[in-house]
Amino acid sequence: MFVLRKRARELERDLAAALEALEDARRLAAQEEVAFRALKASADRDRADLTARLGDLAYLEQVCAELVMERDNLDASCNELALQRNALEGRCKDLETKLDALAVRPAPRETEGMSPENLSADVIRSDASGESLNDWWNRAHERDHQYWLTGSDGAEVWERLGVRSRLSQGVRVLNIGVGLGQDTRQLAAMGCEVHALDISPVALDRVRGLAVTHLASDLDRLPRDCFDVAMSHLVAQHMLDFDLLAQMKAVLLSLTSSGVFAIQFATGAAAALEQTSLQAKGGSIHRTPEQMERLVAQAGGLVALSEPREQFPEHRAGWHVMHVVRP
Ligand SMILES: C[S@@+](CC[C@H](N)C(=O)[O-])C[C@H]1O[C@@H](n2cnc3c(N)ncnc32)[C@H](O)[C@@H]1O
């Protein structure tokens, strides 16, 4: 009995201890639950925060994509505008060249004193003073001398030389003898790639910007295998054989294999005379077609066409045109 009671007390103590332990465990569990709830609430807030930020990021991504698209569109517009500007600049240049060609030019300064007597006296004075051909031409250009420089109309020149059908945009032309520059301006306005050759630097200044310029003293600097057409109008009658031969040789080298050198020259009574600088200045060096053919052969060229043009019986002279080509 005593043992049983003792055992019962022990059990009671154990039970009380177990109940106390259970109570401790409950308290702990309650505390942990509070902590857990606090953590969960914090995690929920963080998640909500992250979700909101993800939403912001998605929006920013969309905005970026739109900006990239807008930038690409602007780039494309810029490229298109640059192309349009280039086209407009090209068109402006064309129009400027055309306007320049059509412009009413001031009348050449030297329009007086053009009676045959005065013109002859002009040449005779020059020759008596020993003025060189270069200086004679420079002086004529400085005075814009209408008679000595002519300023023929392009269409008339091309028709007379028989090269009209060969001229079009992009064709490379060597124009010999600038004169007042009218035909050089018209060739440039047609879109030809024009080079100008003249004895006078003053003449070349007239056409700078419209044509690549070459001085007659620099014949060896002419580009090789370059020109589709070379033309000389109202120039050969001012040139001694020696100079014409040198020019012809250089021009032949500057032609393409299918190119043509169209040259107008004067025929007439003076062909039989010895050539002088007086005749060269006055433009009265005459040649027979046969004399010209000999020069062409000496220069290493072939005559592809030889035709008389206008005749002036009152002056016992006329014009003749030859097309000279490479063999
Ligand atoms: C009468 S103008 C002819 C101009 C133009 N070709 C025309 O038909 O209206 C002669 C031109 O030939 C140039 N000239 C004269 N001798 C020359 C030469 N040896 N070589 C190149 N040009 C020359 C002169 O300076 C001048 O511009």
The ligand as an SDF file (V2000), in Angstrom:
LIG
                    3D

 27 29  0  0  0  0  0  0  0  0999 V2000
   38.6100   82.6430 -132.2200 C   0  0  0  0  0  0  0  0  0  0  0  0
   38.6020   81.9770 -130.5970 S   0  0  0  0  0  0  0  0  0  0  0  0
   37.4980   80.6130 -130.8540 C   0  0  0  0  0  0  0  0  0  0  0  0
   36.7120   80.2630 -129.6210 C   0  0  0  0  0  0  0  0  0  0  0  0
   35.6700   79.1910 -129.7310 C   0  0  0  0  0  0  0  0  0  0  0  0
   36.2220   77.9040 -130.0310 N   0  0  0  0  0  0  0  0  0  0  0  0
   34.5780   79.5490 -130.7020 C   0  0  0  0  0  0  0  0  0  0  0  0
   34.3890   78.8300 -131.6790 O   0  0  0  0  0  0  0  0  0  0  0  0
   33.8990   80.5350 -130.4720 O   0  0  0  0  0  0  0  0  0  0  0  0
   40.1930   81.2050 -130.5090 C   0  0  0  0  0  0  0  0  0  0  0  0
   40.4960   80.5830 -129.1350 C   0  0  0  0  0  0  0  0  0  0  0  0
   41.6030   79.6970 -129.2970 O   0  0  0  0  0  0  0  0  0  0  0  0
   42.5550   79.9730 -128.2900 C   0  0  0  0  0  0  0  0  0  0  0  0
   43.8660   79.5730 -128.8520 N   0  0  0  0  0  0  0  0  0  0  0  0
   44.6490   80.2330 -129.6930 C   0  0  0  0  0  0  0  0  0  0  0  0
   45.7520   79.5270 -129.9780 N   0  0  0  0  0  0  0  0  0  0  0  0
   45.6550   78.3720 -129.2890 C   0  0  0  0  0  0  0  0  0  0  0  0
   46.4640   77.2140 -129.1480 C   0  0  0  0  0  0  0  0  0  0  0  0
   47.6490   77.1080 -129.7740 N   0  0  0  0  0  0  0  0  0  0  0  0
   46.0340   76.2120 -128.3660 N   0  0  0  0  0  0  0  0  0  0  0  0
   44.8460   76.3040 -127.7100 C   0  0  0  0  0  0  0  0  0  0  0  0
   44.0520   77.3580 -127.8000 N   0  0  0  0  0  0  0  0  0  0  0  0
   44.4380   78.3880 -128.5810 C   0  0  0  0  0  0  0  0  0  0  0  0
   42.4080   81.4300 -127.9880 C   0  0  0  0  0  0  0  0  0  0  0  0
   42.8760   81.8040 -126.7180 O   0  0  0  0  0  0  0  0  0  0  0  0
   40.9140   81.5910 -128.1030 C   0  0  0  0  0  0  0  0  0  0  0  0
   40.2970   81.2790 -126.8790 O   0  0  0  0  0  0  0  0  0  0  0  0
  1  2  1  0
  2  3  1  0
  2 10  1  0
  3  4  1  0
  4  5  1  0
  5  6  1  0
  5  7  1  0
  7  8  2  0
  7  9  1  0
 10 11  1  0
 11 12  1  0
 11 26  1  0
 12 13  1  0
 13 14  1  0
 13 24  1  0
 14 15  1  0
 14 23  1  0
 15 16  2  0
 16 17  1  0
 17 18  1  0
 17 23  2  0
 18 19  1  0
 18 20  2  0
 20 21  1  0
 21 22  2  0
 22 23  1  0
 24 25  1  0
 24 26  1  0
 26 27  1  0
M  CHG  2   2   1   9  -1
M  END
$$$$
